[in-house]
Amino acid sequence: AASGVTAHPSGGLQGSIDGHKWSIGSARFVQLMTAGMKPQGDNSDIWLADEYDWYARFHLDDGLRRDAAQAIAALGAGGMDLRILSGDSEAAVAHVAGELNLAHWQSRLSAAGKLDAIRSIQQEGRTVLMVGDGVNDAPVLAAADVSITVQGATELANSTADFILTSASLLTLVRAFEISRMA
């Protein structure tokens, strides 16, 4: 079991096992915590290393929810200016943006970077709805005019959101907007 585990938001975790320091997280984070060895591979991978060597690389490939394209198309047709603000790699975010036909996207954003983007939009006098699911989305969910988490979101994200979608379908979000416009 690890002891002295410290979480570094948007970076990873560091702790000790049998007197050795271990790190798991982004390549940049783990590289800072090791002897400076440079990892090879995709920037969206998760890395495991002790202070001397790299031991594992985990490649994660999140797929889109089955109805994501349909929900995004419906929201866009309803007049919403849709954007992706993500901490993921440029290649991953560009791929998702292409799948969803979204022209406005940003990658490799920290929680602070997402917050800056939201505040910039608000300073233009626009109302911001944020949909998120991760720990690093919590500050942005709290700052948005309206915030929603989706099924499977972290507890921290859920605790800062105004609404929680309990359905796996993103079309529930579309239906919520249809109902809100009836009032």
C-alpha positions in Angstrom: 0.0 0.0 0.0 1.2 3.5 -0.8 1.7 6.0 2.0 1.9 9.8 1.9 -0.1 10.0 -1.3 -0.5 13.5 -2.6 -2.8 14.5 -5.4 -1.6 17.1 -7.9 -4.7 18.4 -9.8 -4.3 18.1 -13.6 -1.1 16.2 -13.0 -1.3 13.0 -11.1 -0.5 11.3 -7.8 2.7 10.8 -5.9 3.3 8.5 -2.9 5.8 6.1 -1.4 5.9 2.3 -1.4 8.6 0.6 0.7 10.6 3.9 0.9 10.5 4.5 -2.9 8.7 7.5 -4.4 6.2 6.6 -7.1 4.3 8.9 -9.5 1.4 8.2 -11.8 -0.1 10.8 -14.1 0.6 12.8 -17.2 4.0 12.5 -18.9 4.9 16.1 -17.9 4.0 15.5 -14.3 5.8 12.2 -14.0 8.9 13.5 -15.7 9.1 16.3 -13.2 8.9 13.8 -10.4 11.5 11.4 -11.7 15.2 11.8 -12.7 14.1 13.8 -15.8 13.7 10.8 -18.1 11.6 11.7 -21.1 8.6 9.4 -21.9 7.8 8.3 -25.5 4.3 8.0 -26.7 1.0 9.8 -26.8 0.6 12.9 -24.6 -2.8 11.7 -23.4 -1.3 8.5 -21.9 -0.9 7.9 -18.2 2.5 7.1 -16.9 3.8 5.2 -13.9 7.4 5.7 -12.6 9.5 5.6 -9.5 12.3 8.2 -9.0 14.6 6.2 -11.3 12.7 4.6 -14.1 9.5 4.3 -16.1 7.5 1.2 -15.5 4.2 1.4 -17.3 2.2 3.5 -19.8 -1.6 3.3 -19.9 -3.3 4.4 -23.1 -6.9 5.4 -22.6 -9.3 5.8 -25.4 -12.6 7.4 -24.3 -15.3 6.8 -26.9 -18.1 9.2 -27.5 -21.5 8.5 -26.0 -23.6 6.8 -28.6 -26.0 9.7 -29.0 -23.4 12.5 -28.6 -23.4 13.6 -32.3 -27.2 13.7 -32.4 -27.4 15.7 -29.1 -24.8 18.2 -30.3 -26.5 18.6 -33.6 -29.8 19.3 -31.9 -28.3 21.8 -29.5 -26.5 23.6 -32.3 -29.6 23.7 -34.4 -31.3 25.3 -31.4 -28.9 28.3 -31.6 -26.3 27.4 -29.0 -22.6 28.3 -29.6 -21.0 24.9 -28.7 -17.4 24.5 -27.7 -15.1 21.9 -26.3 -12.7 22.9 -23.4 -10.6 19.9 -22.6 -7.5 18.9 -20.8 -6.9 16.1 -23.4 -4.3 16.1 -26.1 -4.7 18.2 -29.2 -5.1 15.1 -31.4 -7.8 13.6 -29.2 -9.8 16.8 -29.0 -9.4 17.5 -32.7 -10.8 14.0 -33.4 -13.8 14.5 -31.1 -14.5 18.0 -32.5 -14.4 16.5 -36.0 -16.8 13.7 -35.0 -19.2 16.2 -33.5 -18.7 18.8 -36.3 -17.6 21.5 -33.8 -15.4 24.3 -35.0 -14.5 25.8 -31.6 -12.4 23.7 -29.3 -9.3 24.0 -27.1 -7.1 21.2 -25.8 -4.5 20.7 -23.0 -6.4 23.1 -20.7 -5.9 23.0 -17.0 -8.8 23.7 -14.7 -7.5 27.3 -14.5 -7.4 27.5 -18.4 -11.0 26.3 -18.6 -12.0 28.8 -16.0 -10.3 31.6 -18.0 -12.1 30.6 -21.1 -15.5 30.6 -19.4 -14.9 34.0 -17.8 -13.8 35.4 -21.1 -17.1 34.3 -22.7 -19.1 35.7 -19.7 -17.2 39.0 -20.1 -18.7 39.2 -23.6 -22.1 39.4 -21.9 -23.0 35.8 -22.8 -24.6 33.2 -20.5 -22.5 30.1 -20.1 -23.7 26.6 -19.6 -21.0 24.1 -18.7 -21.4 20.4 -19.0 -18.6 18.4 -17.4 -17.8 15.2 -15.5 -14.3 15.4 -14.1 -12.5 16.6 -11.0 -10.8 19.4 -13.0 -14.2 20.5 -14.2 -15.5 21.4 -10.7 -14.2 25.0 -10.6 -15.6 25.7 -14.0 -18.9 24.1 -13.2 -19.1 26.4 -10.2 -18.3 29.5 -12.2 -20.7 28.8 -15.1 -24.1 30.5 -15.1 -25.7 27.1 -15.3 -23.8 23.8 -14.9 -24.7 20.2 -15.6 -22.9 16.9 -14.9 -23.6 13.7 -16.8 -24.1 10.1 -15.5 -20.7 8.8 -14.3 -19.3 12.2 -13.2 -17.0 12.4 -10.2 -18.5 13.3 -6.9 -16.7 16.6 -6.8 -18.1 17.6 -10.2 -21.6 16.6 -9.1 -21.3 18.6 -5.9 -20.6 21.8 -7.8 -23.2 21.3 -10.6 -26.7 22.9 -10.7 -28.1 19.8 -12.3 -27.1 16.1 -12.7 -28.3 14.1 -15.7 -29.0 10.6 -14.4 -29.7 9.2 -17.8 -26.9 7.7 -20.0 -28.4 9.5 -22.9 -27.2 13.0 -23.8 -30.6 13.5 -25.6 -31.9 14.1 -22.0 -30.0 17.4 -22.2 -31.7 18.3 -25.4 -35.1 17.5 -23.8 -34.3 19.6 -20.8 -33.7 22.6 -23.0 -36.9 22.0 -24.9 -38.8 22.0 -21.6 -37.0 25.1 -20.3 -38.0 27.0 -23.4 -41.7 26.2 -22.8 -41.7 28.2 -19.6 
